[in-house]
Amino acid sequence: MTQPQFEQLYNARREQEIKVGFFKKTFPLMKSKVTKKAEFKDTIDHNGIPRREIITPAISKKVFDTNMFTKLCQAVWQYYLGTELKRISSEGSYRNGQYIKSPNKGISDLMGAYNGKVYFIEQKQPKEKQLESQIKFQKWSEDGGIRYCIVRGWDDIYNLVQEIHCNTN
């Protein structure tokens, strides 16, 4: 199955469940990111009207959208397995101007449960490698009998969910 085919199935089910305020969802995994801001020069023309001239236009490139990938993973999990896939925050936060490190360093991005089993899912961009803290968390998980998986795109999450569904039913 392809991602667009899944989006059609997903939206058809959502349309049946959500009659009022239904809108279609898509999960574009690439987004545009500005890598260099535009440079401007502010001038005043001969009539005294301010003008802004572009000296150098902005430069952007396509990058992997990790937030949208998280939403796609959650939708696929929910659609096929019927349980929630939870996002786990492993980042620190600022409180009263002070940065507080998270105690969750290395923990996977997502956690799900299905038929009495727990799954930790780490999301990575196509060529991204695990950090040392993530490798340690993977070992800890697997030593405890918890399944730890790395997903890098549509095919990975779809195949993982199909495997879980088929092996437990």
MDAnalysis code that builds the backbone (N, CA, C; Angstrom):
import MDAnalysis as mda
import numpy as np

u = mda.Universe.empty(507, n_residues=169, atom_resindex=np.repeat(np.arange(169), 3), trajectory=True)
u.add_TopologyAttr("name", ["N", "CA", "C"] * 169)
u.add_TopologyAttr("resid", np.arange(1, 170))
u.add_TopologyAttr("resname", ["MET", "THR", "GLN", "PRO", "GLN", "PHE", "GLU", "GLN", "LEU", "TYR", "ASN", "ALA", "ARG", "ARG", "GLU", "GLN", "GLU", "ILE", "LYS", "VAL", "GLY", "PHE", "PHE", "LYS", "LYS", "THR", "PHE", "PRO", "LEU", "MET", "LYS", "SER", "LYS", "VAL", "THR", "LYS", "LYS", "ALA", "GLU", "PHE", "LYS", "ASP", "THR", "ILE", "ASP", "HIS", "ASN", "GLY", "ILE", "PRO", "ARG", "ARG", "GLU", "ILE", "ILE", "THR", "PRO", "ALA", "ILE", "SER", "LYS", "LYS", "VAL", "PHE", "ASP", "THR", "ASN", "MET", "PHE", "THR", "LYS", "LEU", "CYS", "GLN", "ALA", "VAL", "TRP", "GLN", "TYR", "TYR", "LEU", "GLY", "THR", "GLU", "LEU", "LYS", "ARG", "ILE", "SER", "SER", "GLU", "GLY", "SER", "TYR", "ARG", "ASN", "GLY", "GLN", "TYR", "ILE", "LYS", "SER", "PRO", "ASN", "LYS", "GLY", "ILE", "SER", "ASP", "LEU", "MET", "GLY", "ALA", "TYR", "ASN", "GLY", "LYS", "VAL", "TYR", "PHE", "ILE", "GLU", "GLN", "LYS", "GLN", "PRO", "LYS", "GLU", "LYS", "GLN", "LEU", "GLU", "SER", "GLN", "ILE", "LYS", "PHE", "GLN", "LYS", "TRP", "SER", "GLU", "ASP", "GLY", "GLY", "ILE", "ARG", "TYR", "CYS", "ILE", "VAL", "ARG", "GLY", "TRP", "ASP", "ASP", "ILE", "TYR", "ASN", "LEU", "VAL", "GLN", "GLU", "ILE", "HIS", "CYS", "ASN", "THR", "ASN"])
u.atoms.positions = np.array([
    [0.842, -1.177, 0.000],
    [0.000, 0.000, 0.000],
    [0.888, 1.241, 0.000],
    [0.439, 2.274, -0.681],
    [1.192, 3.524, -0.718],
    [0.624, 4.494, 0.310],
    [1.371, 5.527, 0.602],
    [0.893, 6.534, 1.548],
    [-0.388, 7.215, 1.040],
    [-0.485, 7.625, -0.243],
    [-1.740, 8.232, -0.723],
    [-2.936, 7.274, -0.613],
    [-2.718, 5.984, -0.845],
    [-3.811, 5.017, -0.694],
    [-4.253, 4.934, 0.768],
    [-3.276, 4.958, 1.697],
    [-3.621, 4.952, 3.116],
    [-4.418, 6.207, 3.474],
    [-3.990, 7.364, 2.970],
    [-4.686, 8.617, 3.277],
    [-6.147, 8.548, 2.824],
    [-6.405, 7.911, 1.684],
    [-7.792, 7.745, 1.217],
    [-8.591, 6.879, 2.184],
    [-8.043, 5.734, 2.589],
    [-8.718, 4.860, 3.552],
    [-8.957, 5.573, 4.876],
    [-7.931, 6.242, 5.351],
    [-7.984, 6.955, 6.628],
    [-9.073, 8.029, 6.601],
    [-9.115, 8.790, 5.516],
    [-10.111, 9.864, 5.406],
    [-11.525, 9.314, 5.224],
    [-11.670, 8.196, 4.541],
    [-12.993, 7.585, 4.387],
    [-13.537, 7.157, 5.751],
    [-12.683, 6.566, 6.591],
    [-13.117, 6.171, 7.937],
    [-13.432, 7.397, 8.781],
    [-12.577, 8.405, 8.698],
    [-12.804, 9.632, 9.472],
    [-14.111, 10.309, 9.070],
    [-14.421, 10.271, 7.772],
    [-15.652, 10.897, 7.278],
    [-16.884, 10.204, 7.864],
    [-16.819, 8.888, 8.025],
    [-17.936, 8.148, 8.623],
    [-18.064, 8.469, 10.112],
    [-16.936, 8.626, 10.792],
    [-16.956, 8.847, 12.240],
    [-17.217, 10.300, 12.615],
    [-16.737, 11.223, 11.809],
    [-16.858, 12.657, 12.111],
    [-17.722, 13.300, 11.039],
    [-18.991, 13.397, 11.290],
    [-19.906, 13.965, 10.276],
    [-19.774, 15.485, 10.197],
    [-19.776, 16.149, 11.357],
    [-19.744, 17.612, 11.390],
    [-18.291, 18.087, 11.451],
    [-17.964, 19.039, 10.632],
    [-16.625, 19.627, 10.650],
    [-15.547, 18.729, 10.070],
    [-15.925, 17.753, 9.255],
    [-14.935, 16.852, 8.663],
    [-14.078, 17.586, 7.645],
    [-12.804, 17.344, 7.695],
    [-11.900, 17.830, 6.652],
    [-10.851, 16.754, 6.414],
    [-10.411, 16.653, 5.179],
    [-9.453, 15.609, 4.818],
    [-8.079, 15.917, 5.389],
    [-7.388, 14.855, 5.776],
    [-6.029, 14.986, 6.289],
    [-5.058, 14.357, 5.299],
    [-3.957, 15.029, 5.109],
    [-2.851, 14.468, 4.357],
    [-1.611, 14.593, 5.228],
    [-0.598, 13.855, 4.894],
    [0.614, 13.841, 5.697],
    [1.831, 14.097, 4.810],
    [2.008, 15.343, 4.334],
    [3.181, 15.635, 3.500],
    [4.460, 15.547, 4.345],
    [5.378, 14.694, 3.938],
    [6.577, 14.456, 4.742],
    [7.745, 15.375, 4.392],
    [7.562, 16.219, 3.392],
    [8.606, 17.186, 3.045],
    [8.027, 18.597, 3.193],
    [8.844, 19.511, 3.670],
    [8.425, 20.902, 3.788],
    [9.572, 21.804, 3.341],
    [9.237, 23.045, 3.083],
    [10.228, 24.012, 2.654],
    [10.799, 24.714, 3.886],
    [12.115, 24.832, 3.942],
    [12.766, 25.505, 5.058],
    [13.707, 26.571, 4.509],
    [13.579, 27.789, 5.024],
    [14.444, 28.881, 4.581],
    [15.835, 28.648, 5.159],
    [16.833, 28.557, 4.282],
    [18.206, 28.345, 4.732],
    [19.004, 29.652, 4.736],
    [18.523, 30.624, 3.961],
    [19.160, 31.937, 3.963],
    [18.074, 32.980, 3.776],
    [18.015, 33.921, 4.707],
    [16.985, 34.946, 4.638],
    [17.278, 35.938, 3.509],
    [16.203, 36.537, 3.020],
    [16.352, 37.550, 1.967],
    [17.024, 38.791, 2.551],
    [17.778, 39.464, 1.707],
    [18.410, 40.730, 2.113],
    [17.706, 41.858, 1.384],
    [17.382, 42.920, 2.146],
    [16.634, 44.046, 1.597],
    [17.432, 45.332, 1.754],
    [17.053, 46.289, 0.938],
    [17.596, 47.636, 1.069],
    [16.405, 48.578, 1.059],
    [16.249, 49.357, 2.117],
    [15.160, 50.325, 2.203],
    [15.628, 51.660, 1.633],
    [14.836, 52.196, 0.701],
    [15.178, 53.472, 0.052],
    [13.936, 54.358, 0.009],
    [14.151, 55.563, -0.398],
    [13.042, 56.499, -0.610],
    [13.155, 56.984, -2.049],
    [12.037, 56.855, -2.797],
    [12.091, 57.262, -4.209],
    [12.017, 58.783, -4.343],
    [12.039, 59.272, -5.570],
    [12.087, 60.716, -5.831],
    [10.818, 61.436, -5.367],
    [9.714, 60.699, -5.104],
    [8.482, 61.301, -4.585],
    [8.399, 61.219, -3.065],
    [9.437, 60.706, -2.428],
    [9.457, 60.598, -0.979],
    [8.740, 59.362, -0.434],
    [8.427, 58.419, -1.301],
    [7.728, 57.200, -0.886],
    [8.768, 56.128, -0.552],
    [8.644, 55.521, 0.650],
    [9.606, 54.471, 1.012],
    [9.428, 53.230, 0.132],
    [10.522, 52.628, -0.246],
    [10.532, 51.426, -1.070],
    [11.485, 50.405, -0.434],
    [11.147, 49.169, -0.599],
    [12.032, 48.094, -0.146],
    [12.448, 47.290, -1.362],
    [13.740, 47.253, -1.605],
    [14.282, 46.505, -2.736],
    [14.917, 45.214, -2.228],
    [14.682, 44.151, -2.963],
    [15.310, 42.876, -2.611],
    [16.694, 42.852, -3.241],
    [17.700, 42.731, -2.391],
    [19.075, 42.638, -2.876],
    [19.387, 41.178, -3.201],
    [19.080, 40.300, -2.263],
    [19.282, 38.863, -2.447],
    [18.002, 38.153, -2.019],
    [17.411, 37.334, -2.887],
    [16.186, 36.632, -2.490],
    [16.470, 35.532, -1.459],
    [15.435, 35.145, -0.719],
    [15.556, 34.061, 0.256],
    [15.850, 32.750, -0.469],
    [16.598, 31.903, 0.177],
    [16.900, 30.585, -0.372],
    [16.290, 29.545, 0.559],
    [15.538, 28.619, -0.013],
    [14.945, 27.564, 0.802],
    [15.219, 26.209, 0.162],
    [15.072, 25.172, 0.975],
    [15.255, 23.819, 0.467],
    [14.200, 22.919, 1.097],
    [13.979, 21.777, 0.484],
    [13.024, 20.802, 0.997],
    [13.708, 19.969, 2.079],
    [13.009, 19.831, 3.212],
    [13.528, 19.029, 4.317],
    [12.432, 18.090, 4.824],
    [12.841, 17.041, 5.501],
    [11.920, 16.061, 6.075],
    [11.170, 16.701, 7.231],
    [9.849, 16.584, 7.251],
    [9.007, 17.176, 8.295],
    [8.761, 16.132, 9.387],
    [9.543, 16.191, 10.460],
    [9.446, 15.185, 11.518],
    [8.120, 15.261, 12.274],
    [7.563, 16.454, 12.444],
    [6.270, 16.569, 13.130],
    [5.169, 15.888, 12.320],
    [5.178, 16.071, 11.008],
    [4.162, 15.435, 10.171],
    [4.380, 13.915, 10.136],
    [5.641, 13.481, 10.173],
    [5.915, 12.052, 10.205],
    [5.366, 11.430, 11.496],
    [5.488, 12.150, 12.607],
    [4.918, 11.676, 13.872],
    [3.408, 11.498, 13.731],
    [2.739, 12.473, 13.140],
    [1.285, 12.393, 12.956],
    [0.903, 11.228, 12.046],
    [1.707, 10.999, 11.007],
    [1.448, 9.871, 10.110],
    [1.594, 8.550, 10.867],
    [2.659, 8.404, 11.644],
    [2.869, 7.177, 12.424],
    [1.696, 6.936, 13.370],
    [1.250, 7.989, 14.045],
    [0.121, 7.853, 14.967],
    [-1.156, 7.449, 14.230],
    [-1.385, 8.012, 13.051],
    [-2.587, 7.693, 12.273],
    [-2.568, 6.243, 11.797],
    [-1.419, 5.778, 11.313],
    [-1.300, 4.399, 10.830],
    [-1.520, 3.425, 11.994],
    [-0.895, 3.693, 13.124],
    [-1.031, 2.845, 14.307],
    [-2.494, 2.771, 14.737],
    [-3.134, 3.927, 14.847],
    [-4.536, 3.993, 15.277],
    [-5.450, 3.273, 14.278],
    [-5.219, 3.486, 12.999],
    [-6.082, 2.913, 11.961],
    [-6.044, 1.386, 11.980],
    [-4.842, 0.815, 12.050],
    [-4.712, -0.635, 11.937],
    [-4.774, -1.374, 13.269],
    [-4.280, -0.764, 14.340],
    [-4.220, -1.472, 15.615],
    [-5.282, -1.015, 16.609],
    [-5.863, 0.167, 16.377],
    [-6.956, 0.636, 17.213],
    [-6.554, 1.171, 18.577],
    [-5.262, 1.326, 18.818],
    [-4.806, 1.931, 20.074],
    [-4.002, 3.184, 19.755],
    [-3.708, 3.962, 20.778],
    [-2.967, 5.205, 20.564],
    [-1.468, 4.967, 20.573],
    [-0.778, 5.705, 19.754],
    [0.680, 5.743, 19.744],
    [1.043, 7.093, 20.360],
    [1.679, 7.072, 21.502],
    [1.959, 8.289, 22.258],
    [3.319, 8.869, 21.929],
    [3.364, 10.180, 21.802],
    [4.613, 10.918, 21.607],
    [5.233, 11.134, 22.965],
    [6.523, 10.846, 23.095],
    [7.233, 11.024, 24.359],
    [8.215, 12.178, 24.184],
    [8.135, 13.157, 25.052],
    [9.054, 14.292, 24.956],
    [10.352, 13.962, 25.669],
    [11.444, 14.079, 24.955],
    [12.752, 13.812, 25.560],
    [13.611, 15.070, 25.561],
    [12.978, 16.200, 25.282],
    [13.723, 17.446, 25.227],
    [13.572, 18.192, 26.543],
    [14.515, 19.032, 26.831],
    [14.437, 19.863, 28.028],
    [13.445, 20.992, 27.817],
    [13.298, 21.826, 28.832],
    [12.370, 22.951, 28.719],
    [12.909, 24.141, 29.501],
    [12.353, 25.298, 29.181],
    [12.714, 26.516, 29.900],
    [11.622, 26.844, 30.898],
    [12.021, 27.102, 32.136],
    [11.081, 27.541, 33.166],
    [11.719, 28.720, 33.880],
    [11.009, 29.835, 33.884],
    [11.506, 31.071, 34.517],
    [12.900, 31.440, 34.016],
    [13.110, 31.284, 32.696],
    [14.377, 31.656, 32.094],
    [15.501, 30.663, 32.329],
    [15.227, 29.571, 33.010],
    [16.228, 28.557, 33.337],
    [15.976, 27.301, 32.501],
    [17.019, 26.768, 31.858],
    [16.873, 25.547, 31.066],
    [16.969, 24.343, 31.993],
    [15.985, 23.459, 31.892],
    [15.960, 22.254, 32.714],
    [16.105, 21.050, 31.785],
    [17.168, 20.268, 32.001],
    [17.389, 19.081, 31.175],
    [16.307, 18.049, 31.460],
    [15.935, 17.329, 30.422],
    [14.936, 16.278, 30.573],
    [15.579, 15.016, 31.148],
    [14.865, 14.333, 32.037],
    [15.393, 13.056, 32.528],
    [15.196, 11.928, 31.505],
    [14.548, 12.243, 30.395],
    [14.216, 11.234, 29.382],
    [15.243, 11.132, 28.263],
    [16.467, 11.523, 28.499],
    [17.479, 11.514, 27.437],
    [17.626, 10.113, 26.844],
    [17.511, 10.023, 25.513],
    [17.692, 8.763, 24.814],
    [16.425, 7.959, 24.633],
    [15.360, 8.316, 25.344],
    [14.114, 7.552, 25.238],
    [13.550, 7.693, 23.828],
    [12.814, 6.687, 23.387],
    [12.286, 6.693, 22.016],
    [11.275, 7.824, 21.830],
    [11.001, 8.155, 20.574],
    [10.071, 9.236, 20.252],
    [8.616, 8.857, 20.517],
    [8.288, 7.586, 20.267],
    [6.905, 7.131, 20.368],
    [6.828, 5.848, 21.184],
    [5.664, 5.661, 21.843],
    [5.433, 4.445, 22.596],
    [4.011, 3.985, 22.325],
    [3.877, 2.697, 22.025],
    [2.559, 2.144, 21.772],
    [2.397, 0.813, 22.473],
    [1.150, 0.417, 22.618],
    [0.849, -0.885, 23.217],
    [-0.216, -1.557, 22.365],
    [-0.086, -2.868, 22.225],
    [-1.069, -3.628, 21.456],
    [-1.057, -5.070, 21.947],
    [-2.213, -5.580, 22.271],
    [-2.380, -6.961, 22.755],
    [-1.409, -7.313, 23.883],
    [-1.282, -6.415, 24.844],
    [-0.460, -6.685, 26.018],
    [1.032, -6.519, 25.825],
    [1.449, -6.022, 24.684],
    [2.874, -5.808, 24.434],
    [3.139, -4.318, 24.244],
    [4.323, -3.899, 24.674],
    [4.741, -2.505, 24.558],
    [5.768, -2.390, 23.442],
    [5.684, -1.291, 22.691],
    [6.598, -1.031, 21.575],
    [7.167, 0.377, 21.716],
    [8.482, 0.487, 21.641],
    [9.135, 1.787, 21.583],
    [9.554, 2.017, 20.134],
    [9.215, 3.181, 19.610],
    [9.509, 3.484, 18.210],
    [10.337, 4.763, 18.133],
    [11.498, 4.641, 17.536],
    [12.390, 5.779, 17.319],
    [12.239, 6.239, 15.881],
    [12.010, 7.528, 15.679],
    [11.895, 8.092, 14.336],
    [13.234, 8.708, 13.941],
    [13.670, 8.380, 12.763],
    [14.922, 8.937, 12.245],
    [14.714, 9.396, 10.815],
    [15.440, 10.422, 10.438],
    [15.438, 10.831, 9.042],
    [16.199, 9.774, 8.253],
    [15.989, 9.726, 6.933],
    [16.538, 8.611, 6.146],
    [17.998, 8.230, 6.408],
    [18.897, 9.170, 6.612],
    [20.314, 8.807, 6.806],
    [20.818, 9.117, 8.214],
    [19.914, 9.473, 9.103],
    [20.293, 9.853, 10.462],
    [20.649, 8.624, 11.302],
    [21.638, 8.774, 12.175],
    [22.083, 7.677, 13.042],
    [21.599, 7.908, 14.472],
    [21.546, 6.819, 15.232],
    [21.165, 6.903, 16.632],
    [22.274, 7.555, 17.454],
    [21.873, 8.287, 18.491],
    [22.821, 8.830, 19.450],
    [23.207, 7.721, 20.425],
    [24.305, 7.908, 21.129],
    [24.751, 6.918, 22.117],
    [23.676, 6.673, 23.178],
    [23.017, 7.733, 23.622],
    [21.962, 7.587, 24.633],
    [20.784, 6.776, 24.091],
    [20.507, 6.883, 22.799],
    [19.419, 6.124, 22.188],
    [19.793, 4.648, 22.048],
    [21.045, 4.385, 21.769],
    [21.529, 2.999, 21.684],
    [21.414, 2.334, 23.058],
    [21.768, 3.077, 24.113],
    [21.650, 2.543, 25.480],
    [20.187, 2.268, 25.827],
    [19.296, 3.174, 25.439],
    [17.874, 2.965, 25.712],
    [17.354, 1.757, 24.939],
    [17.796, 1.582, 23.705],
    [17.391, 0.424, 22.908],
    [17.816, -0.865, 23.602],
    [19.056, -0.908, 24.083],
    [19.558, -2.101, 24.774],
    [18.743, -2.366, 26.032],
    [18.478, -1.315, 26.802],
    [17.686, -1.456, 28.026],
    [16.299, -2.008, 27.701],
    [15.671, -1.480, 26.653],
    [14.332, -1.928, 26.246],
    [14.347, -3.396, 25.853],
    [15.256, -3.740, 24.967],
    [15.324, -5.109, 24.459],
    [15.705, -6.107, 25.556],
    [16.574, -5.691, 26.493],
    [16.924, -6.563, 27.616],
    [15.701, -6.851, 28.483],
    [14.762, -5.918, 28.516],
    [13.536, -6.088, 29.292],
    [12.409, -6.742, 28.509],
    [12.695, -7.166, 27.289],
    [11.684, -7.848, 26.480],
    [10.725, -6.924, 25.758],
    [11.084, -5.652, 25.646],
    [10.239, -4.678, 24.949],
    [10.769, -4.501, 23.531],
    [9.884, -4.494, 22.576],
    [10.278, -4.342, 21.163],
    [10.657, -2.888, 20.894],
    [11.816, -2.679, 20.308],
    [12.324, -1.352, 19.955],
    [12.506, -1.322, 18.445],
    [11.929, -0.326, 17.783],
    [11.972, -0.252, 16.320],
    [12.400, 1.144, 15.879],
    [13.072, 1.191, 14.755],
    [13.433, 2.473, 14.137],
    [12.656, 2.581, 12.837],
    [11.967, 3.708, 12.649],
    [11.238, 3.950, 11.406],
    [11.796, 5.210, 10.755],
    [11.924, 5.154, 9.429],
    [12.520, 6.270, 8.682],
    [11.601, 6.845, 7.619],
    [10.439, 6.241, 7.426],
    [9.526, 6.735, 6.404],
    [8.264, 5.895, 6.359],
    [7.438, 6.164, 5.355],
    [6.144, 5.506, 5.204],
    [6.261, 3.988, 5.219],
    [7.143, 3.437, 4.404],
    [7.259, 1.985, 4.298],
    [7.575, 1.337, 5.643],
    [8.455, 1.971, 6.417],
    [8.844, 1.396, 7.709],
    [7.671, 1.315, 8.684],
    [6.922, 2.413, 8.826],
    [5.823, 2.395, 9.798],
    [4.706, 1.484, 9.320],
    [4.412, 1.489, 8.035],
    [3.355, 0.629, 7.505],
    [3.717, -0.847, 7.701],
    [4.935, -1.233, 7.340],
    [5.368, -2.626, 7.479],
    [5.409, -3.064, 8.945],
    [5.843, -2.176, 9.825],
    [5.876, -2.492, 11.252],
    [4.468, -2.787, 11.780],
    [3.518, -1.924, 11.464],
    [2.148, -2.101, 11.947],
    [1.523, -3.364, 11.356],
    [1.788, -3.627, 10.086],
    [1.263, -4.851, 9.470],
    [1.852, -6.098, 10.146],
    [3.147, -6.050, 10.443],
    [3.800, -7.179, 11.109],
    [3.212, -7.410, 12.506],
    [3.033, -6.330, 13.265],
    [2.447, -6.446, 14.611],
    [1.042, -7.004, 14.524],
    [0.258, -6.482, 13.608],
    [-1.142, -6.923, 13.452],
    [-1.220, -8.388, 13.053],
    [-0.402, -8.807, 12.106],
    [-0.428, -10.192, 11.623],
    [0.101, -11.184, 12.643],
    [1.119, -10.784, 13.412],
    [1.736, -11.713, 14.370],
    [0.927, -11.883, 15.645],
    [-0.020, -11.004, 15.904],
    [-0.795, -11.129, 17.139],
    [-2.237, -11.550, 16.872],
    [-2.630, -11.637, 15.622],
    [-4.020, -12.061, 15.308],
    [-4.029, -13.427, 14.669],
])
